Amino acid sequence: MTNHKSYGYLFQDIGLVLLLASLFTGAMTVSYTPKALLFEAVIMLLATFAALLFAGFKLFYLSIILAGLEVTIYTAYRLYLFLSYDTEIPAQSFVWIFLPIVSVAVMYLFVSGNRRLELENDILREQVEELVMVNPLTKLYNLRSLYYDLFIQVSYAERNKLPLSLMVIVLKYEAELASILSRQNYEKMIQRLAQIVSDTVRVEDKTYSTDNKGSLAIIMTCDKEGSNIAINRLRSRISEPDAFLGIAENAIKIEVKIASMEYNKEEFGDNMMSFKQRVENELQYDV
């Protein structure tokens, strides 16, 4: 990956240097063109800029066609004057025969080097996202980690004849809170909620942050009765007056919906997504 990235930078740097050299050549050619030929030199320079603009937007076929037409028309025009009126071909004219094509070629080199770097960065970003197992906001394990651990914990509970439950916690009126609170306070609220839940549940119960909207999930080694005890304890802690002190005003009350369900092998099998979805469906009964 490092070698490919180095080549990308190399192509980009070479393309940039050659592009600047081409533009400098065009500008110097116009500046040293006699006044009688200045108009056609400016037209050729502007047409070259247009071809470069297409190439810059990665419309390479259009840029090549435009540059080719520019060179063909100009060459035909100069040959016509030479053959019909015996007009000498100025030395500056030879620049416009090659410069448009060369300029487009070096622009393609520059853009392709940049595009290679963008592609490598996209691939690297996708690889990082695949490997990330922690929510950057709450520092808790994320949804991907939840499914991975849930499968392992279910197998462990079955081998040891232990009950296992999944609890899901979501914010009530999340959209309204997001619109009322500032972005900083909204993120602080999510972080505070995650901290409260993590500190309230047992050490052996693992808490996960399933999205960036404050939703949490907890894998608990207990039955339905144990889950109800944990739910009551969580509600009591979250509803304390100082739970979100300094984040939300007194007029804004932070409330959550909580649902829990014990895992059933016959009903869910190895489908952990179905298990989680079923628990989330239970949230509608928590009003």
Backbone bond lengths (Angstrom), bond angles and torsions (degrees), N, CA, C in turn:
res aa  C-N    CA-C-N  psi(-1)  N-CA   C-N-CA  omega(-1)  CA-C   N-CA-C  phi
1 M - - - 1.461 - - 1.527 110.43 -
2 T 1.363 116.34 -40.17 1.455 120.39 -179.01 1.513 111.21 -64.64
3 N 1.356 117.20 -42.30 1.457 120.83 179.15 1.512 111.31 -63.82
4 H 1.344 116.91 -43.47 1.457 120.55 178.84 1.519 110.28 -62.28
5 K 1.341 115.74 -39.72 1.460 119.39 -179.68 1.522 110.24 -65.93
6 S 1.348 116.78 -38.12 1.463 120.88 178.23 1.519 110.70 -63.33
7 Y 1.331 116.37 -41.40 1.462 119.56 176.74 1.522 110.94 -63.13
8 G 1.327 116.54 -38.08 1.464 119.72 178.11 1.515 111.49 -61.10
9 Y 1.331 116.60 -45.54 1.461 120.55 177.71 1.523 110.93 -65.05
10 L 1.339 117.14 -37.73 1.457 121.15 -179.56 1.520 110.71 -63.30
11 F 1.338 117.13 -48.34 1.462 120.60 178.41 1.523 111.05 -61.18
12 Q 1.326 115.25 -41.07 1.458 119.27 -179.54 1.531 110.68 -64.06
13 D 1.334 116.85 -44.11 1.467 120.48 -178.29 1.528 111.36 -67.11
14 I 1.333 115.76 -44.23 1.470 119.29 179.02 1.528 110.35 -62.68
15 G 1.340 115.41 -44.20 1.458 119.38 179.06 1.515 111.87 -61.10
16 L 1.334 116.99 -40.08 1.465 120.48 -179.48 1.526 111.35 -66.38
17 V 1.329 116.37 -43.49 1.468 120.11 179.48 1.528 110.78 -62.63
18 L 1.335 116.36 -46.14 1.469 119.98 -179.62 1.526 111.27 -66.92
19 L 1.325 116.78 -35.16 1.464 120.06 178.27 1.522 110.70 -65.09
20 L 1.332 116.67 -44.61 1.462 120.07 177.65 1.523 110.81 -62.88
21 A 1.341 116.34 -37.91 1.462 120.31 177.85 1.529 110.82 -64.66
22 S 1.330 117.12 -39.44 1.464 120.78 179.05 1.533 110.77 -66.19
23 L 1.318 116.12 -44.13 1.466 119.39 178.73 1.527 110.87 -64.20
24 F 1.320 116.00 -39.83 1.464 119.95 177.82 1.532 110.46 -63.24
25 T 1.320 116.03 -41.70 1.467 120.37 178.50 1.526 110.96 -61.89
26 G 1.334 116.50 -43.81 1.459 119.93 178.35 1.513 112.42 -62.95
27 A 1.336 115.94 -43.60 1.464 119.77 -179.58 1.531 110.95 -65.01
28 M 1.338 117.71 -42.63 1.458 120.85 179.72 1.526 111.28 -66.71
29 T 1.340 115.82 -36.16 1.470 119.54 178.56 1.521 110.55 -62.73
30 V 1.324 116.86 -43.57 1.463 120.84 178.39 1.522 110.68 -64.67
31 S 1.328 116.88 -41.43 1.465 119.64 -176.79 1.529 112.30 -66.98
32 Y 1.351 117.53 -29.55 1.475 120.68 -179.35 1.529 112.66 -99.27
33 T 1.308 117.34 6.91 1.466 120.88 179.13 1.530 109.52 -78.33
34 P 1.323 117.58 134.81 1.472 119.47 176.79 1.529 111.84 -58.76
35 K 1.311 115.50 154.43 1.457 120.73 -174.50 1.526 111.89 -58.67
36 A 1.321 117.60 -33.84 1.462 121.18 -178.18 1.523 112.24 -67.62
37 L 1.316 115.82 -26.14 1.474 119.79 -179.07 1.528 112.51 -107.46
38 L 1.335 116.12 7.12 1.470 119.60 -174.41 1.526 111.92 -65.82
39 F 1.325 117.53 -37.60 1.459 120.18 -177.05 1.532 111.46 -61.85
40 E 1.332 116.53 -47.93 1.468 118.67 -178.80 1.533 111.40 -68.14
41 A 1.344 117.57 -30.43 1.464 120.73 177.35 1.530 110.59 -66.23
42 V 1.343 115.69 -41.83 1.466 119.61 178.65 1.528 110.68 -65.48
43 I 1.330 116.83 -40.84 1.470 120.93 177.83 1.525 110.43 -60.64
44 M 1.330 116.65 -44.29 1.462 120.14 179.74 1.536 111.18 -64.89
45 L 1.326 117.13 -39.14 1.464 120.21 179.44 1.527 110.69 -65.77
46 L 1.342 116.73 -42.63 1.466 120.18 178.93 1.534 111.21 -64.96
47 A 1.333 116.81 -39.23 1.459 120.42 177.91 1.536 110.36 -65.06
48 T 1.330 116.20 -36.64 1.471 119.96 176.72 1.525 110.46 -65.20
49 F 1.338 116.71 -41.62 1.464 120.75 176.71 1.530 111.01 -60.52
50 A 1.335 116.22 -39.79 1.467 120.08 179.07 1.532 110.51 -63.01
51 A 1.334 116.79 -43.04 1.467 120.34 178.27 1.525 110.50 -63.90
52 L 1.335 116.57 -39.37 1.466 120.39 177.77 1.528 111.01 -65.60
53 L 1.316 116.56 -35.51 1.469 120.40 178.92 1.528 110.38 -63.03
54 F 1.312 117.46 -44.71 1.471 121.03 176.86 1.538 110.34 -60.85
55 A 1.328 115.77 -42.97 1.460 119.40 179.89 1.527 110.98 -65.06
56 G 1.339 116.25 -36.44 1.456 119.94 178.57 1.511 112.86 -63.50
57 F 1.333 116.52 -31.38 1.464 121.56 176.31 1.525 112.05 -90.43
58 K 1.338 116.02 15.14 1.466 123.78 175.98 1.528 112.77 65.65
59 L 1.333 116.20 23.38 1.470 120.84 173.99 1.535 107.15 -95.72
60 F 1.327 115.11 68.77 1.460 120.50 -169.91 1.523 112.45 -67.33
61 Y 1.326 116.96 -37.21 1.462 118.47 -179.89 1.526 111.33 -62.97
62 L 1.334 115.99 -42.64 1.460 119.51 178.52 1.523 111.27 -65.97
63 S 1.317 116.62 -39.48 1.463 119.32 -179.15 1.523 111.11 -66.95
64 I 1.334 117.01 -39.18 1.473 120.26 178.93 1.528 110.32 -67.13
65 I 1.343 115.54 -41.70 1.474 119.41 178.75 1.521 110.71 -62.93
66 L 1.331 116.82 -44.20 1.463 120.22 -179.82 1.524 111.30 -64.48
67 A 1.335 116.33 -44.62 1.464 119.43 179.04 1.530 111.31 -64.64
68 G 1.352 116.10 -40.06 1.462 119.51 177.93 1.522 112.32 -63.72
69 L 1.344 116.76 -43.07 1.463 120.26 177.43 1.522 111.11 -63.45
70 E 1.329 115.14 -40.57 1.466 119.78 179.43 1.526 111.04 -59.73
71 V 1.326 116.18 -48.27 1.461 120.47 -179.11 1.528 110.70 -66.63
72 T 1.330 116.88 -42.70 1.475 120.55 -178.04 1.519 111.28 -63.49
73 I 1.316 116.34 -47.59 1.468 119.97 -178.71 1.520 110.92 -64.65
74 Y 1.334 116.19 -43.22 1.466 118.87 -178.45 1.529 110.52 -66.86
75 T 1.337 116.72 -41.93 1.460 119.69 179.18 1.530 110.99 -63.27
76 A 1.325 116.84 -43.33 1.466 120.89 178.42 1.524 111.02 -62.95
77 Y 1.322 115.10 -39.02 1.483 119.84 179.54 1.521 110.44 -63.87
78 R 1.336 116.55 -45.44 1.454 119.83 -178.58 1.540 111.48 -68.62
79 L 1.315 117.47 -39.03 1.467 120.58 176.95 1.520 111.11 -65.61
80 Y 1.311 117.13 -37.51 1.471 120.78 177.57 1.520 110.68 -61.56
81 L 1.349 116.22 -45.83 1.459 119.34 179.09 1.527 111.09 -64.55
82 F 1.323 115.86 -37.47 1.469 119.38 -179.08 1.527 111.72 -69.38
83 L 1.324 117.14 -44.19 1.463 120.75 -176.34 1.513 112.31 -78.38
84 S 1.317 118.17 -35.17 1.462 121.26 -174.88 1.517 112.29 -87.50
85 Y 1.326 117.21 -39.49 1.465 120.38 -174.82 1.533 112.80 -118.08
86 D 1.318 115.74 6.76 1.461 120.81 179.39 1.520 111.48 54.94
87 T 1.364 114.18 37.35 1.460 120.07 179.11 1.516 109.41 -83.69
88 E 1.304 116.10 128.28 1.462 120.07 -178.42 1.530 110.35 -66.72
89 I 1.300 115.55 140.77 1.466 120.65 178.11 1.524 108.79 -83.37
90 P 1.347 117.73 115.85 1.475 119.82 -178.83 1.530 111.25 -65.08
91 A 1.313 115.03 154.84 1.467 119.90 179.98 1.528 111.35 -62.29
92 Q 1.372 116.62 -34.46 1.474 119.87 -179.61 1.522 112.54 -62.75
93 S 1.334 116.02 -26.63 1.461 119.48 -176.72 1.520 111.93 -65.52
94 F 1.339 116.78 -30.34 1.458 119.10 179.98 1.540 111.74 -66.34
95 V 1.342 115.30 -25.56 1.466 118.65 176.73 1.516 110.16 -64.23
96 W 1.343 117.27 -42.34 1.470 120.96 -176.62 1.524 112.82 -74.73
97 I 1.327 116.57 -10.76 1.465 119.31 175.47 1.531 110.70 -78.13
98 F 1.320 116.14 -29.80 1.472 120.29 -176.24 1.530 113.82 -110.23
99 L 1.337 117.23 -30.56 1.461 120.20 -171.31 1.525 113.81 -61.04
100 P 1.348 121.47 -44.35 1.470 119.43 -178.74 1.526 113.49 -59.08
101 I 1.332 116.13 -45.53 1.463 119.70 -179.85 1.524 110.82 -65.93
102 V 1.327 116.42 -43.57 1.466 120.44 179.86 1.530 110.39 -62.88
103 S 1.340 116.67 -41.57 1.467 120.77 -179.29 1.517 111.33 -62.56
104 V 1.326 116.67 -44.14 1.464 120.18 178.45 1.520 110.77 -64.31
105 A 1.340 116.78 -38.63 1.467 120.71 -179.76 1.532 111.07 -63.62
106 V 1.336 117.27 -43.94 1.471 118.76 -178.95 1.532 111.17 -72.87
107 M 1.335 116.89 -31.09 1.466 119.51 174.55 1.526 110.06 -64.95
108 Y 1.339 116.40 -40.03 1.465 119.93 176.16 1.527 110.32 -61.80
109 L 1.329 117.42 -40.30 1.467 121.01 178.56 1.528 110.55 -62.37
110 F 1.328 115.84 -42.54 1.469 120.41 -179.70 1.525 111.08 -66.33
111 V 1.330 116.69 -47.35 1.468 120.70 -177.11 1.525 110.82 -68.38
112 S 1.341 117.67 -38.88 1.466 119.91 -179.99 1.520 110.98 -65.98
113 G 1.346 117.19 -36.03 1.458 119.71 175.22 1.513 111.47 -64.51
114 N 1.323 116.34 -41.10 1.463 120.87 178.03 1.523 110.87 -67.60
115 R 1.331 116.23 -40.23 1.459 120.32 179.61 1.527 110.77 -65.16
116 R 1.330 117.13 -36.61 1.465 120.46 177.50 1.525 110.49 -63.19
117 L 1.330 116.28 -40.79 1.465 119.97 178.29 1.528 110.75 -65.85
118 E 1.334 116.78 -40.94 1.460 120.19 178.59 1.525 111.19 -62.50
119 L 1.330 116.10 -42.09 1.455 120.39 179.03 1.520 111.16 -63.72
120 E 1.331 116.58 -43.65 1.464 120.06 178.95 1.522 111.23 -64.15
121 N 1.344 116.70 -38.32 1.467 120.19 177.87 1.523 111.22 -66.32
122 D 1.345 116.93 -38.83 1.469 120.18 177.78 1.525 110.72 -63.63
123 I 1.332 116.30 -43.44 1.463 120.08 178.81 1.528 110.62 -62.96
124 L 1.336 115.87 -43.71 1.462 120.27 179.55 1.521 111.10 -63.41
125 R 1.346 116.46 -40.14 1.467 120.42 179.17 1.528 111.06 -63.75
126 E 1.330 116.38 -42.05 1.465 120.06 178.29 1.526 110.89 -63.71
127 Q 1.335 116.36 -40.18 1.466 119.74 179.32 1.524 110.97 -65.08
128 V 1.325 116.81 -39.94 1.465 120.66 179.03 1.516 110.46 -65.08
129 E 1.352 116.18 -43.06 1.456 119.73 -179.92 1.525 111.63 -63.37
130 E 1.338 115.52 -34.13 1.459 118.86 178.22 1.526 111.86 -68.43
131 L 1.342 115.99 -30.60 1.457 119.82 -176.31 1.522 113.07 -89.51
132 V 1.337 116.89 -21.62 1.465 120.00 -176.92 1.526 110.04 -68.21
133 M 1.323 115.98 127.35 1.463 121.74 -179.78 1.518 111.90 -120.07
134 V 1.341 117.53 7.23 1.455 121.95 -176.59 1.522 109.28 -125.03
135 N 1.332 115.35 136.23 1.463 120.51 175.23 1.527 108.55 -73.61
136 P 1.339 118.74 123.56 1.473 120.03 -174.76 1.526 113.48 -67.25
137 L 1.329 117.92 -22.54 1.458 120.55 -177.59 1.522 112.44 -80.85
138 T 1.325 116.24 -48.18 1.464 120.40 -175.32 1.525 112.85 -96.68
139 K 1.340 117.68 -13.95 1.466 123.54 -176.35 1.535 112.31 65.73
140 L 1.341 116.55 14.39 1.459 120.84 174.60 1.526 108.74 -93.48
141 Y 1.320 116.50 163.73 1.460 119.96 175.08 1.526 109.58 -65.00
142 N 1.337 116.55 146.53 1.458 121.11 -173.05 1.530 112.33 -95.20
143 L 1.336 115.31 -170.72 1.462 121.56 -175.34 1.520 111.99 -63.24
144 R 1.315 117.45 -38.52 1.464 120.31 179.24 1.530 110.37 -61.47
145 S 1.318 114.87 -41.95 1.459 119.38 178.40 1.526 111.33 -67.52
146 L 1.339 116.44 -34.02 1.470 120.31 178.73 1.525 111.15 -59.19
147 Y 1.325 116.90 -50.01 1.464 120.25 -178.88 1.528 111.16 -63.42
148 Y 1.322 115.87 -39.11 1.466 119.73 179.44 1.529 110.65 -64.16
149 D 1.334 116.38 -48.34 1.468 120.09 -177.97 1.520 111.88 -71.55
150 L 1.330 116.16 -32.78 1.456 119.54 -179.12 1.529 110.73 -62.92
151 F 1.308 116.35 -41.88 1.462 120.58 178.16 1.529 110.67 -61.96
152 I 1.338 116.06 -42.53 1.468 119.93 179.88 1.521 110.89 -67.46
153 Q 1.336 117.10 -43.44 1.462 120.71 -177.45 1.526 111.98 -67.16
154 V 1.336 116.07 -35.75 1.467 119.40 176.94 1.531 109.97 -62.71
155 S 1.326 116.67 -44.49 1.469 120.13 178.95 1.523 110.80 -62.94
156 Y 1.332 116.76 -40.68 1.467 120.96 179.09 1.530 110.92 -64.78
157 A 1.343 116.83 -43.56 1.461 120.82 -179.54 1.526 111.13 -64.44
158 E 1.322 117.38 -38.13 1.469 120.43 178.98 1.521 111.42 -66.23
159 R 1.318 117.46 -42.14 1.462 120.72 -179.15 1.522 111.61 -65.38
160 N 1.329 116.36 -34.36 1.461 120.84 -175.89 1.530 113.18 -103.00
161 K 1.336 116.83 10.33 1.463 121.93 177.34 1.529 111.70 54.94
162 L 1.340 115.32 44.60 1.461 121.13 -179.95 1.519 110.47 -109.55
163 P 1.335 117.40 146.45 1.467 119.33 174.63 1.527 110.00 -74.94
164 L 1.313 116.14 151.38 1.462 120.74 177.74 1.521 108.75 -141.73
165 S 1.311 116.67 132.31 1.461 121.97 -178.71 1.521 109.92 -127.65
166 L 1.317 114.77 153.15 1.467 121.63 175.68 1.517 108.24 -118.29
167 M 1.319 116.51 126.37 1.459 121.96 178.35 1.524 108.88 -111.30
168 V 1.317 115.75 138.77 1.461 121.84 179.13 1.521 108.73 -122.61
169 I 1.317 116.19 133.92 1.459 122.29 -179.55 1.529 108.68 -126.20
170 V 1.324 117.20 127.17 1.462 121.59 177.00 1.525 108.91 -130.45
171 L 1.314 115.45 153.91 1.458 120.80 178.19 1.522 110.77 -75.85
172 K 1.316 116.78 135.74 1.459 120.62 168.82 1.536 108.29 -76.93
173 Y 1.302 116.13 140.75 1.467 122.07 176.03 1.532 111.27 57.26
174 E 1.317 115.37 41.29 1.471 120.06 -177.11 1.525 111.55 -59.88
175 A 1.331 118.10 -43.01 1.468 121.04 -179.02 1.525 111.10 -63.07
176 E 1.340 116.76 -40.49 1.462 120.13 179.19 1.528 110.72 -66.45
177 L 1.325 116.99 -41.42 1.459 119.99 178.58 1.526 111.21 -63.26
178 A 1.335 116.18 -38.89 1.462 119.99 179.28 1.519 111.66 -64.54
179 S 1.321 117.41 -32.38 1.460 120.85 -179.43 1.528 112.21 -83.28
180 I 1.322 117.24 -27.70 1.467 120.75 -177.88 1.524 111.62 -84.05
181 L 1.320 116.40 -47.25 1.462 120.89 -177.11 1.529 110.50 -79.04
182 S 1.322 114.88 151.58 1.458 118.60 172.05 1.528 108.64 -67.87
183 R 1.306 115.54 161.84 1.469 118.85 -178.40 1.526 111.10 -59.47
184 Q 1.323 116.20 -40.10 1.458 120.08 -179.51 1.529 111.04 -64.50
185 N 1.340 116.95 -45.70 1.463 120.22 179.81 1.526 111.65 -69.27
186 Y 1.332 116.15 -33.07 1.472 119.69 178.07 1.532 110.03 -63.41
187 E 1.322 116.02 -44.57 1.464 119.40 178.52 1.529 110.99 -67.53
188 K 1.339 116.79 -37.62 1.464 119.73 176.79 1.524 111.00 -63.14
189 M 1.331 116.43 -38.07 1.459 120.53 178.92 1.529 110.67 -62.52
190 I 1.339 116.53 -44.75 1.464 120.64 178.72 1.525 110.30 -62.71
191 Q 1.320 116.49 -42.57 1.459 120.23 179.05 1.525 111.45 -64.93
192 R 1.351 116.47 -40.91 1.458 120.14 179.38 1.526 111.07 -65.11
193 L 1.327 116.90 -41.91 1.458 120.72 178.08 1.524 110.82 -60.68
194 A 1.322 116.17 -45.17 1.464 120.29 179.06 1.532 110.87 -61.80
195 Q 1.326 116.47 -39.46 1.458 119.89 179.30 1.523 111.47 -67.15
196 I 1.346 116.76 -42.34 1.469 120.71 179.36 1.523 110.49 -60.39
197 V 1.325 116.08 -47.44 1.465 120.18 -178.29 1.528 110.33 -63.62
198 S 1.331 117.28 -45.15 1.466 120.74 -178.93 1.522 111.24 -62.30
199 D 1.337 116.51 -37.54 1.463 119.98 -178.70 1.526 112.67 -77.55
200 T 1.322 117.65 -21.29 1.468 121.14 -175.00 1.525 112.30 -87.90
201 V 1.324 117.34 -39.72 1.462 119.56 -177.33 1.526 109.95 -75.55
202 R 1.317 116.51 168.31 1.460 121.38 -179.47 1.522 110.79 -67.65
203 V 1.324 114.73 158.51 1.460 120.62 -178.88 1.530 110.90 -61.80
204 E 1.328 116.58 -37.13 1.466 119.69 -177.76 1.526 113.23 -76.67
205 D 1.337 117.16 -12.00 1.465 120.84 176.95 1.527 109.00 -89.49
206 K 1.324 116.15 123.25 1.460 121.05 -172.81 1.522 110.68 -97.25
207 T 1.331 115.99 131.09 1.466 122.42 -177.26 1.521 110.35 -102.61
208 Y 1.339 115.89 140.60 1.462 122.50 -178.01 1.530 109.75 -128.68
209 S 1.318 115.96 145.78 1.459 122.33 173.95 1.520 107.98 -101.23
210 T 1.341 116.99 110.54 1.462 120.63 -169.91 1.526 114.36 -90.45
211 D 1.333 118.26 -12.01 1.457 120.93 175.07 1.527 108.12 -159.70
212 N 1.337 115.91 -173.71 1.464 120.83 179.31 1.519 112.21 -98.44
213 K 1.324 116.48 18.53 1.460 121.25 -179.60 1.525 111.64 -112.93
214 G 1.305 116.45 17.70 1.452 120.31 176.38 1.512 115.32 91.18
215 S 1.319 118.96 -0.91 1.461 121.38 -179.02 1.526 110.39 -71.58
216 L 1.335 115.03 137.90 1.460 121.58 -177.70 1.520 110.06 -130.17
217 A 1.304 116.18 157.14 1.456 122.49 174.75 1.522 108.22 -138.01
218 I 1.331 116.07 145.72 1.465 121.01 -178.42 1.521 108.85 -132.25
219 I 1.313 116.61 125.94 1.462 121.86 171.97 1.527 107.23 -89.13
220 M 1.325 116.56 119.96 1.463 121.54 -173.91 1.526 109.84 -122.53
221 T 1.312 116.15 133.70 1.465 121.04 176.07 1.533 108.56 -91.12
222 C 1.322 114.68 72.42 1.467 121.15 179.38 1.516 108.70 -157.87
223 D 1.336 116.25 168.56 1.452 121.32 178.78 1.526 109.70 -91.03
224 K 1.355 115.70 -169.38 1.453 120.73 -177.75 1.523 111.70 -61.92
225 E 1.304 116.63 -39.86 1.467 120.17 -179.52 1.526 110.89 -63.57
226 G 1.322 117.03 -42.13 1.459 120.53 177.77 1.520 111.58 -65.42
227 S 1.326 116.61 -36.27 1.461 120.60 177.88 1.525 111.11 -64.29
228 N 1.349 116.32 -39.90 1.462 119.79 179.35 1.527 111.67 -63.46
229 I 1.330 116.09 -37.42 1.464 119.77 176.90 1.528 110.30 -63.27
230 A 1.332 115.49 -43.02 1.467 120.16 179.55 1.527 110.75 -66.02
231 I 1.329 117.57 -37.99 1.464 121.49 179.17 1.521 110.25 -62.45
232 N 1.320 116.67 -46.08 1.467 120.08 179.87 1.528 111.19 -62.87
233 R 1.324 115.77 -39.18 1.465 119.60 179.38 1.528 110.62 -66.56
234 L 1.313 116.89 -39.91 1.462 120.80 178.50 1.525 111.85 -66.35
235 R 1.328 116.80 -44.06 1.465 120.03 179.89 1.529 110.23 -60.77
236 S 1.332 115.74 -41.53 1.458 120.18 -179.62 1.525 111.08 -63.55
237 R 1.334 116.52 -41.52 1.466 120.22 -178.35 1.524 111.57 -70.83
238 I 1.329 117.22 -40.79 1.462 120.84 -177.62 1.521 111.29 -69.59
239 S 1.332 117.22 -32.00 1.470 121.08 -177.39 1.526 113.24 -84.54
240 E 1.318 118.12 0.19 1.462 119.70 177.93 1.530 110.09 -63.45
241 P 1.342 117.00 143.45 1.477 120.36 -175.46 1.522 114.01 -58.29
242 D 1.330 116.25 -33.10 1.460 119.08 -176.57 1.527 113.06 -96.99
243 A 1.326 117.05 10.67 1.473 119.95 -176.13 1.528 111.22 -61.52
244 F 1.319 116.92 -41.64 1.463 121.21 -178.64 1.524 110.60 -120.24
245 L 1.295 115.91 36.10 1.456 122.52 -179.04 1.534 110.45 -61.99
246 G 1.323 115.79 132.41 1.459 121.00 -179.90 1.509 114.59 85.84
247 I 1.328 117.26 -4.64 1.467 120.63 179.93 1.524 110.74 -110.01
248 A 1.319 116.05 -53.88 1.466 121.16 -179.26 1.528 109.65 -110.83
249 E 1.325 115.91 145.51 1.455 120.35 177.17 1.524 109.93 -72.79
250 N 1.338 114.67 168.13 1.468 119.11 -179.02 1.526 112.19 -61.08
251 A 1.342 116.16 -29.79 1.466 119.96 -178.32 1.527 112.35 -75.89
252 I 1.317 116.48 -12.57 1.466 120.97 -178.57 1.524 108.14 -108.49
253 K 1.311 116.01 116.74 1.453 120.96 -178.44 1.528 109.74 -106.19
254 I 1.315 115.83 129.06 1.460 121.13 179.34 1.528 108.46 -89.14
255 E 1.319 116.10 117.68 1.457 121.30 179.43 1.523 109.36 -125.81
256 V 1.318 115.54 156.44 1.462 120.68 -178.99 1.518 110.16 -132.76
257 K 1.317 114.25 158.50 1.462 122.18 169.06 1.527 107.27 -106.39
258 I 1.313 116.04 137.03 1.473 120.39 -178.50 1.523 109.42 -130.92
259 A 1.298 116.36 134.28 1.466 121.79 174.99 1.515 108.50 -139.24
260 S 1.329 115.12 148.86 1.462 120.41 -179.71 1.515 109.70 -144.17
261 M 1.336 115.85 150.01 1.455 120.28 179.25 1.518 109.15 -149.87
262 E 1.317 115.38 141.21 1.455 120.35 177.31 1.523 109.91 -83.74
263 Y 1.318 116.35 139.74 1.460 121.25 -177.61 1.522 110.78 -68.86
264 N 1.337 114.90 137.86 1.457 121.90 178.26 1.528 107.85 -126.90
265 K 1.320 115.91 115.40 1.460 121.44 -176.86 1.518 111.86 -60.30
266 E 1.316 117.16 -42.16 1.465 120.91 -177.16 1.524 111.24 -66.69
267 E 1.315 117.44 -31.78 1.464 120.54 -176.45 1.524 112.46 -85.28
268 F 1.325 117.99 -40.16 1.465 120.50 -171.97 1.522 113.57 -110.17
269 G 1.327 118.23 -23.73 1.463 119.67 -178.45 1.519 111.17 58.41
270 D 1.337 116.43 -128.45 1.468 121.46 178.93 1.523 112.29 -100.38
271 N 1.318 116.93 9.96 1.467 120.75 -177.87 1.525 109.82 -86.83
272 M 1.329 116.44 89.04 1.464 121.11 -177.73 1.527 112.23 -72.26
273 M 1.319 117.38 -28.36 1.461 120.16 177.23 1.526 110.47 -66.27
274 S 1.317 116.15 -40.34 1.458 120.28 177.52 1.526 110.84 -65.25
275 F 1.321 115.93 -39.22 1.467 120.77 178.30 1.528 110.58 -61.34
276 K 1.324 116.35 -48.28 1.473 120.32 179.63 1.529 110.75 -63.82
277 Q 1.337 116.69 -41.55 1.458 119.99 -179.99 1.530 111.52 -62.26
278 R 1.322 116.14 -37.71 1.465 120.22 178.93 1.527 111.01 -65.19
279 V 1.337 116.40 -39.65 1.464 119.97 177.20 1.532 110.18 -65.10
280 E 1.308 116.85 -41.45 1.462 120.54 179.09 1.523 111.13 -63.79
281 N 1.329 117.06 -33.48 1.473 119.76 177.56 1.514 111.67 -63.99
282 E 1.317 116.23 -27.96 1.466 120.84 179.99 1.530 111.49 -71.04
283 L 1.317 117.05 -16.15 1.475 120.16 -179.08 1.517 112.62 -63.69
284 Q 1.331 116.17 -26.87 1.460 118.48 -178.23 1.515 112.58 -66.86
285 Y 1.315 117.35 -18.69 1.470 120.08 179.79 1.536 111.34 -88.63
286 D 1.337 116.41 -6.88 1.460 120.06 178.27 1.516 108.05 -94.78
287 V 1.294 116.95 92.01 1.445 122.26 -178.60 1.530 110.91 -112.85
